[in-house]
Amino acid sequence: MSNKTNQQWGGRFSEPTDAFVARFTASVEFDQRMYLQDIQGSIAHAKMLASAGVLTGQERDDIIRGLGEIRVEIERGEFEWSVELEDVHMNIEAALTKKIGITGKKLHTGRSRNDQVATDIRLYVRDEIDRILAEISRLQQGLLGVAEREADTIMPGFTHLQTAQPVTFGHHLMAWFEMLSRDYERFVDCRKRVNVMPLGAAALAGTTYPIDRAMTCELLNFSAPAGNSLDAVSDRDFAIEFCAAASLLLMHMTRMSEELVLWTSAQFDFIDLPDRFCTGSSIMPQKKNPDVPELVRGKSGRVYGHLMSLLTLMKSQPLAYNKDNQEDKEPLFDAIDTVKGCLRAFADMVPALAAKADSMRAAAMRGFSTATDLADYLVRKGVAFRDAHEIVGKSVAFGIAEKRDLSEMTLAELQQFSDVIGEDVFEVLTLEGSVAARNHIGGTAPDQVRAAVVRGRELLAGRGDAE
């Protein structure tokens, strides 16, 4: 038995790797999660090598059988991972050689760990993007259900967190839907650049063996082989792009989270979250804390940090592969886990949101939310907008002094600011009249909210067809 710590590459070395260095440079503790993609890539590579005449049919079959057995062992928790073998690739290759003998050593013909790991990461990220897309769609499906249910529920719309104009709760939730639709598209677009195959680039320059990259590409469902071997093994821009898309998604989810936290507070009292998504206080028995949205709001910092970590990792790296790139996996993996966890929590929670319609309506009655409607009314009566703006401003000042909303004033009180105001003004000063008047695509009118829900369901159904 040799004293080398790694038999796969130890031939050139005259002394074993220092025990600490072996642990310090190993990645198997975190990259073992790519075992499935590593096995898939190796099976495709073996089939290609056999087709090219580098392996015999029997050798190919033995490799595929051995890799299948290893996969079962890993999934049963029976596989023994070794830090001394550094990473997922060498652990699996060593186990394969132990199972089927010297044929296992032939599997690595025509490839390097450089193109192997680049392939595995791309396969892994591609699989995880598909799961993330499914969770975004599930969250959006939940939003559509609540938006349809609350299409007529009136709440105050805000700018600067000040009451601006009345909107419907359904309309507000459909704004979240639109944000998530753009996030979905970003991940779909990112997936296109992830889905390029590095395998065949070998260490950095390609290989002298008669490989068939088109065959391997087809077997692994990549869209195309990478066009340059140096670039294929050395860039991680696809991982950076994933984290950028993830950061934008989490940014949107923090905005949703912030509103949910505000709305559940006693000061707003707009919604109720089911107890299963909240926790209590160890000292204050009355507390019901919105922990899920608070935690999602906080987790954005992790993903933002991972984006900066990967950008910094790639900064100034010369071509081609460098050991620095081992540091791509932990931030990437944690970003993936964080995004999936946040989406799952929201997709489970959102359909259970309970709107407190009376509280929302009462809040919309405060803050003169129909002031713009009065201005629009005056303009339709022939008053110049700037004059209308001044008239309404004086009406609001009067309402503040009298502690009454515009809709609660008498016709005579309103007419002291403009004699063009008639009895019909009260049709536009009601909350229902205000939201119903905005009856155009993208508007807050209940009919438009329902139409947006229909469009949303058609969009989700189209995603299913595309898959």
MARDRENMAR-636523 format. One line per 8 residues: number of its first residue (from 1); their letters; for each residue z negated, x negated, y negated of C-alpha. Coordinates in steps of 0.1 Angstrom, whole numbers, padded with zeros to 4 digits. Example, Ala and Ser with C-alpha at 12.3 -4.5 7.8 and 13.67 -1.06 7.14 Angstrom:
MARDRENMAR-636523
1	as	-0078,-0123,0045 ~ -0071,-0137,0011
This chain:
MARDRENMAR-636523
1	msnktnqq	0000,0000,0000 ~ 0010,-0015,-0033 ~ -0015,-0017,-0061 ~ 0010,-0003,-0086 ~ -0002,0029,-0102 ~ 0033,0045,-0102 ~ 0056,0037,-0073 ~ 0086,0055,-0090
9	wggrfsep	0089,0027,-0116 ~ 0065,-0001,-0107 ~ 0091,-0026,-0093 ~ 0094,-0045,-0126 ~ 0056,-0049,-0131 ~ 0034,-0077,-0119 ~ 0001,-0059,-0124 ~ -0010,-0023,-0123
17	tdafvarf	-0013,-0002,-0154 ~ -0048,-0003,-0169 ~ -0068,0028,-0157 ~ -0074,0040,-0193 ~ -0038,0034,-0203 ~ -0027,0054,-0172 ~ -0049,0083,-0183 ~ -0040,0079,-0220
25	tasvefdq	-0002,0080,-0214 ~ -0002,0107,-0187 ~ 0010,0142,-0195 ~ 0006,0159,-0162 ~ -0025,0178,-0174 ~ -0004,0198,-0198 ~ 0032,0195,-0187 ~ 0025,0208,-0152
33	rmylqdiq	0031,0243,-0166 ~ 0068,0234,-0165 ~ 0068,0230,-0127 ~ 0091,0260,-0122 ~ 0117,0247,-0147 ~ 0114,0212,-0132 ~ 0121,0226,-0097 ~ 0150,0248,-0109
41	gsiahakm	0166,0218,-0127 ~ 0161,0196,-0096 ~ 0177,0222,-0073 ~ 0207,0225,-0096 ~ 0210,0187,-0098 ~ 0209,0184,-0060 ~ 0236,0210,-0055 ~ 0258,0192,-0080
49	lasagvlt	0252,0158,-0064 ~ 0262,0173,-0030 ~ 0293,0188,-0045 ~ 0302,0154,-0060 ~ 0297,0137,-0027 ~ 0266,0118,-0037 ~ 0244,0137,-0013 ~ 0253,0151,0020
57	gqerddii	0250,0188,0027 ~ 0219,0182,0049 ~ 0203,0161,0022 ~ 0209,0188,-0003 ~ 0194,0215,0020 ~ 0163,0193,0028 ~ 0157,0188,-0009 ~ 0160,0225,-0017
65	rglgeirv	0137,0234,0012 ~ 0111,0208,0002 ~ 0112,0219,-0035 ~ 0107,0255,-0024 ~ 0077,0246,-0004 ~ 0062,0227,-0033 ~ 0067,0257,-0056 ~ 0048,0278,-0031
73	eiergefe	0020,0253,-0030 ~ 0017,0251,-0068 ~ 0017,0289,-0071 ~ -0010,0292,-0045 ~ -0031,0265,-0062 ~ -0028,0242,-0033 ~ -0009,0214,-0049 ~ -0028,0182,-0058
81	wsveledv	-0018,0169,-0092 ~ -0022,0132,-0098 ~ -0028,0116,-0132 ~ -0016,0083,-0117 ~ 0019,0098,-0113 ~ 0019,0105,-0150 ~ 0038,0138,-0153 ~ 0051,0169,-0137
89	hmnieaal	0084,0153,-0127 ~ 0069,0123,-0108 ~ 0043,0145,-0092 ~ 0069,0168,-0077 ~ 0092,0140,-0068 ~ 0064,0121,-0050 ~ 0054,0152,-0031 ~ 0090,0159,-0022
97	tkkigitg	0094,0123,-0008 ~ 0062,0128,0012 ~ 0076,0160,0027 ~ 0112,0150,0035 ~ 0112,0112,0035 ~ 0137,0089,0019 ~ 0160,0118,0009 ~ 0134,0127,-0017
105	kklhtgrs	0141,0094,-0034 ~ 0178,0102,-0037 ~ 0172,0133,-0059 ~ 0168,0112,-0090 ~ 0203,0097,-0086 ~ 0223,0102,-0118 ~ 0195,0113,-0140 ~ 0165,0100,-0159
113	rndqvatd	0132,0114,-0169 ~ 0146,0115,-0204 ~ 0172,0141,-0197 ~ 0150,0157,-0171 ~ 0122,0164,-0195 ~ 0146,0175,-0222 ~ 0161,0200,-0198 ~ 0128,0212,-0185
121	irlyvrde	0115,0219,-0221 ~ 0146,0238,-0230 ~ 0145,0259,-0199 ~ 0108,0266,-0205 ~ 0113,0275,-0242 ~ 0142,0297,-0233 ~ 0121,0316,-0208 ~ 0092,0320,-0232
129	idrilaei	0115,0332,-0260 ~ 0127,0359,-0237 ~ 0091,0370,-0231 ~ 0084,0368,-0269 ~ 0114,0390,-0276 ~ 0102,0416,-0251 ~ 0067,0416,-0268 ~ 0082,0420,-0302
137	srlqqgll	0102,0450,-0290 ~ 0071,0465,-0274 ~ 0052,0462,-0307 ~ 0081,0477,-0325 ~ 0083,0506,-0300 ~ 0046,0513,-0308 ~ 0053,0512,-0345 ~ 0081,0537,-0341
145	gvaeread	0057,0561,-0323 ~ 0031,0560,-0350 ~ 0056,0561,-0379 ~ 0072,0592,-0364 ~ 0037,0608,-0360 ~ 0027,0600,-0396 ~ 0061,0606,-0413 ~ 0044,0632,-0435
153	timpgfth	0011,0615,-0441 ~ 0008,0605,-0477 ~ -0009,0573,-0489 ~ -0009,0552,-0520 ~ 0017,0525,-0522 ~ 0005,0494,-0539 ~ 0018,0465,-0561 ~ -0007,0438,-0570
161	lqtaqpvt	-0030,0458,-0547 ~ -0031,0485,-0575 ~ -0020,0520,-0569 ~ 0017,0522,-0577 ~ 0035,0552,-0562 ~ 0028,0576,-0533 ~ 0045,0567,-0500 ~ 0041,0579,-0465
169	fghhlmaw	0021,0560,-0439 ~ 0052,0563,-0416 ~ 0073,0546,-0443 ~ 0047,0518,-0446 ~ 0048,0511,-0409 ~ 0086,0511,-0409 ~ 0083,0482,-0434 ~ 0065,0463,-0407
177	femlsrdy	0092,0473,-0382 ~ 0119,0457,-0405 ~ 0099,0425,-0408 ~ 0097,0422,-0370 ~ 0134,0430,-0367 ~ 0142,0399,-0387 ~ 0117,0379,-0366 ~ 0134,0391,-0335
185	erfvdcrk	0168,0380,-0348 ~ 0154,0345,-0357 ~ 0142,0340,-0321 ~ 0175,0352,-0307 ~ 0193,0327,-0330 ~ 0169,0299,-0321 ~ 0176,0306,-0284 ~ 0212,0298,-0289
193	rvnvmplg	0204,0263,-0299 ~ 0177,0259,-0272 ~ 0202,0270,-0245 ~ 0221,0237,-0245 ~ 0219,0214,-0214 ~ 0208,0178,-0217 ~ 0210,0170,-0180 ~ 0236,0144,-0174
201	aaalagtt	0227,0124,-0204 ~ 0205,0103,-0181 ~ 0184,0078,-0200 ~ 0206,0077,-0231 ~ 0242,0067,-0223 ~ 0252,0090,-0195 ~ 0257,0079,-0159 ~ 0283,0061,-0138
209	ypidramt	0279,0086,-0109 ~ 0307,0113,-0106 ~ 0285,0141,-0119 ~ 0298,0176,-0127 ~ 0279,0187,-0158 ~ 0298,0220,-0160 ~ 0286,0229,-0126 ~ 0250,0221,-0134
217	cellnfsa	0253,0240,-0167 ~ 0265,0271,-0149 ~ 0238,0269,-0122 ~ 0211,0267,-0149 ~ 0227,0294,-0171 ~ 0230,0271,-0201 ~ 0257,0280,-0226 ~ 0271,0244,-0227
225	pagnslda	0263,0208,-0219 ~ 0250,0187,-0248 ~ 0279,0169,-0264 ~ 0262,0135,-0270 ~ 0239,0117,-0246 ~ 0219,0100,-0273 ~ 0212,0132,-0291 ~ 0206,0152,-0259
233	vsdrdfai	0176,0131,-0249 ~ 0161,0123,-0283 ~ 0160,0153,-0305 ~ 0134,0181,-0305 ~ 0148,0201,-0334 ~ 0149,0231,-0311 ~ 0112,0229,-0307 ~ 0107,0226,-0344
241	efcaaasl	0130,0256,-0350 ~ 0110,0276,-0325 ~ 0078,0268,-0344 ~ 0095,0277,-0377 ~ 0104,0311,-0363 ~ 0069,0315,-0348 ~ 0054,0306,-0382 ~ 0074,0333,-0399
249	llmhmtrm	0064,0358,-0373 ~ 0028,0349,-0377 ~ 0031,0351,-0414 ~ 0043,0386,-0411 ~ 0015,0394,-0387 ~ -0010,0381,-0411 ~ 0002,0405,-0437 ~ -0001,0433,-0412
257	seelvlwt	-0035,0421,-0402 ~ -0047,0419,-0438 ~ -0037,0455,-0444 ~ -0054,0466,-0412 ~ -0086,0448,-0422 ~ -0085,0465,-0456 ~ -0077,0499,-0443 ~ -0105,0499,-0418
265	saqfdfid	-0131,0490,-0445 ~ -0154,0517,-0459 ~ -0138,0511,-0493 ~ -0104,0522,-0481 ~ -0112,0542,-0450 ~ -0075,0548,-0442 ~ -0074,0542,-0405 ~ -0096,0539,-0374
273	lpdrfctg	-0092,0513,-0347 ~ -0103,0521,-0312 ~ -0136,0505,-0302 ~ -0119,0484,-0275 ~ -0102,0463,-0303 ~ -0134,0458,-0323 ~ -0168,0442,-0320 ~ -0202,0449,-0335
281	ssimpqkk	-0228,0428,-0353 ~ -0257,0411,-0337 ~ -0280,0422,-0366 ~ -0263,0452,-0383 ~ -0261,0481,-0359 ~ -0237,0501,-0381 ~ -0209,0474,-0381 ~ -0176,0479,-0364
289	npdvpelv	-0155,0447,-0371 ~ -0117,0446,-0368 ~ -0118,0414,-0348 ~ -0082,0416,-0334 ~ -0064,0416,-0368 ~ -0089,0391,-0382 ~ -0083,0367,-0354 ~ -0045,0371,-0356
297	rgksgrvy	-0047,0365,-0393 ~ -0066,0333,-0385 ~ -0044,0321,-0357 ~ -0015,0317,-0381 ~ -0030,0284,-0392 ~ -0026,0270,-0357 ~ 0011,0278,-0356 ~ 0017,0265,-0391
305	ghlmsllt	-0001,0233,-0381 ~ 0021,0229,-0350 ~ 0052,0232,-0371 ~ 0040,0204,-0393 ~ 0029,0183,-0363 ~ 0064,0185,-0348 ~ 0081,0178,-0380 ~ 0059,0147,-0385
313	lmksqpla	0064,0137,-0349 ~ 0102,0135,-0353 ~ 0101,0119,-0387 ~ 0118,0085,-0387 ~ 0122,0082,-0350 ~ 0151,0060,-0341 ~ 0176,0070,-0314 ~ 0171,0076,-0285
321	ynkdnqed	0140,0086,-0265 ~ 0106,0074,-0276 ~ 0072,0079,-0261 ~ 0062,0097,-0293 ~ 0081,0127,-0279 ~ 0054,0132,-0252 ~ 0034,0146,-0281 ~ 0059,0175,-0285
329	keplfdai	0045,0195,-0257 ~ 0009,0204,-0266 ~ 0017,0218,-0300 ~ 0048,0236,-0287 ~ 0029,0251,-0257 ~ 0000,0262,-0279 ~ 0024,0278,-0304 ~ 0040,0297,-0276
337	dtvkgclr	0006,0308,-0261 ~ -0006,0318,-0296 ~ 0024,0339,-0304 ~ 0024,0357,-0271 ~ -0013,0364,-0274 ~ -0010,0378,-0309 ~ 0020,0400,-0300 ~ 0003,0413,-0269
345	afadmvpa	-0029,0422,-0289 ~ -0009,0440,-0315 ~ 0015,0457,-0291 ~ -0016,0471,-0273 ~ -0035,0481,-0304 ~ -0008,0496,-0328 ~ 0000,0527,-0308 ~ -0037,0536,-0309
353	laakadsm	-0040,0535,-0347 ~ -0056,0567,-0360 ~ -0046,0576,-0396 ~ -0073,0592,-0418 ~ -0049,0615,-0437 ~ -0075,0630,-0459 ~ -0088,0596,-0471 ~ -0052,0584,-0477
361	raaamrgf	-0044,0615,-0497 ~ -0075,0613,-0518 ~ -0067,0576,-0526 ~ -0031,0586,-0536 ~ -0046,0611,-0560 ~ -0064,0583,-0578 ~ -0047,0558,-0600 ~ -0020,0581,-0614
369	statdlad	0005,0574,-0587 ~ 0030,0600,-0599 ~ 0033,0585,-0634 ~ 0067,0571,-0626 ~ 0078,0605,-0615 ~ 0068,0620,-0649 ~ 0088,0592,-0666 ~ 0118,0600,-0644
377	ylvrkgva	0114,0637,-0652 ~ 0115,0630,-0690 ~ 0146,0608,-0686 ~ 0164,0637,-0668 ~ 0154,0658,-0698 ~ 0173,0634,-0721 ~ 0144,0612,-0732 ~ 0152,0574,-0734
385	frdaheiv	0134,0555,-0707 ~ 0114,0533,-0730 ~ 0103,0564,-0749 ~ 0095,0581,-0717 ~ 0075,0551,-0706 ~ 0054,0553,-0738 ~ 0048,0591,-0734 ~ 0036,0587,-0699
393	gksvafgi	0014,0557,-0709 ~ -0003,0580,-0735 ~ -0007,0608,-0709 ~ -0024,0584,-0685 ~ -0047,0571,-0712 ~ -0057,0607,-0718 ~ -0062,0613,-0681 ~ -0084,0582,-0678
401	aekrdlse	-0106,0595,-0707 ~ -0107,0630,-0691 ~ -0111,0616,-0656 ~ -0082,0638,-0644 ~ -0049,0630,-0627 ~ -0016,0640,-0643 ~ -0012,0669,-0618 ~ -0046,0682,-0629
409	mtlaelqq	-0037,0686,-0665 ~ -0026,0718,-0681 ~ 0009,0723,-0694 ~ -0004,0724,-0729 ~ -0022,0691,-0725 ~ 0010,0675,-0712 ~ 0031,0690,-0740 ~ 0010,0673,-0767
417	fsdviged	0027,0641,-0757 ~ 0062,0656,-0754 ~ 0076,0690,-0761 ~ 0104,0686,-0736 ~ 0078,0690,-0708 ~ 0081,0724,-0691 ~ 0065,0744,-0663 ~ 0087,0727,-0638
425	vfevltle	0070,0694,-0644 ~ 0043,0702,-0618 ~ 0070,0701,-0590 ~ 0073,0664,-0596 ~ 0037,0657,-0602 ~ 0026,0666,-0567 ~ 0023,0639,-0541 ~ 0046,0659,-0517
433	gsvaarnh	0072,0663,-0545 ~ 0070,0626,-0553 ~ 0077,0613,-0518 ~ 0103,0641,-0510 ~ 0123,0631,-0542 ~ 0130,0597,-0528 ~ 0154,0611,-0502 ~ 0179,0583,-0497
441	iggtapdq	0183,0556,-0470 ~ 0153,0533,-0472 ~ 0133,0558,-0492 ~ 0098,0571,-0484 ~ 0108,0608,-0480 ~ 0096,0621,-0446 ~ 0131,0630,-0436 ~ 0142,0594,-0443
449	vraavvrg	0113,0580,-0423 ~ 0123,0601,-0393 ~ 0159,0589,-0397 ~ 0147,0553,-0398 ~ 0127,0559,-0366 ~ 0159,0572,-0350 ~ 0178,0541,-0361 ~ 0149,0519,-0349
457	rellagrg	0151,0535,-0314 ~ 0188,0530,-0313 ~ 0183,0493,-0322 ~ 0158,0488,-0294 ~ 0180,0506,-0270 ~ 0209,0483,-0280 ~ 0187,0453,-0272 ~ 0183,0466,-0237
465	dae	0220,0470,-0233 ~ 0226,0434,-0245 ~ 0201,0421,-0220
